[in-house]
């Protein structure tokens, strides 16, 4: 259903993804793990065509989206719901208008049906009576839930979650995890979750990949990750400061300095 | 010896030229992409009205103060000189022609560039860095149709309308100074003002205002859409939107004047 084939992506001289290849099956819950700056969010943006890869193919339901223009991408994007890390709610619109926005814009339903659908998703996500509240008045957890409501309003086939539990207290993080599992079971959708949160990963994922230096270094099921003696997995799962992972920021700085040295020479 | 920290005039000139060309190209592309969205104008009616209200409410109070004092200064400066030759009654001619041809459209554009162009850049820039624009794209909503088009249309309408108002208030301000300081009575002042103005003075000024309005919105939106690196990036985009708009207004003003006269 979603396939990355040898995908490369650079920003300026820094190569973030170096030949990424994986396949996600329909209905699967797929987690992408890795340290900050390793290209997890970039992978999600490539999946929806928000970024174009330098090389490689990204196949969504048999269509290579790297070759599509805007109109083609718009059709493919209808399959997706996206929960952004910050929520990305439009601050000028109240909650009801934020959630109803994609339906109203595409005139997919009459207004009465849109309102009914908005009420339905607000109920699913436990956000009753918040229709007229502005995003600025909501807490971080509420914003994420409203953003999730907007992501599912068009009944997408695939939902992408960019660090869904980051910045939330443990209780709210657990609420979001339960929502992800609940939505997957209720709506039978494919989920792709980018996260650092191991508890969340073990709760929601069927399959996991671990990224490091723009490549997949390990993959497996949650159970395989939990009991793995592999030093990379162990360090990441337990969050140990010492191990085979090097600091990505430090690496970037080193690359920058090396690049400058070469330029000067 | 590392000399990279020293000022290199050639590098600076190269960066300015490439930056300007890149910016021009982006703005042109944005204009073409916005024009291609003409079919979505009826769908954007509500947001366009909202933007008109924002632009007018923002520009109106400042324009009244700037226009009245501009007309007064113009009348005072020219009147003092003209009085030496006994021609102070002619200030009506001078104030009316200057306001309608030049000062009205340029001052209005300057006010709108500072107030509204900067607001557009900051608002869209904040949306860009907080991933709201990405969210629109994922929902298959074209940000140009949703954000840029209503702003372009609103400014193209508000800038000429505000210019008419600025012209009228400026001429009135000149009349007040004529009466109180130079002892030129109102009827004489307005008769000269009316006789001085041709249809061309009025429509050329309004045409300028239309172009300036488009330009301010285009620059504000394009800087906002290109903002990156968080709050600092939004601040930089806002500052650039104002500076580029102010410079462009002057350059376009020269060529439009040359075209008409």
Interface residues (C-beta under 8 A of the other chain):
Chain A: X45 X48 X50 X70 X74 X75 X77 X78 X80 X82 X84 X85 X86 X88 X89 X90 X91 X101 X102 X105 X106 X150 X154 X264
Chain B: X2 X4 X127 X130 X131 X132 X134 X135 X136 X137 X138 X139 X140 X141 X142 X146
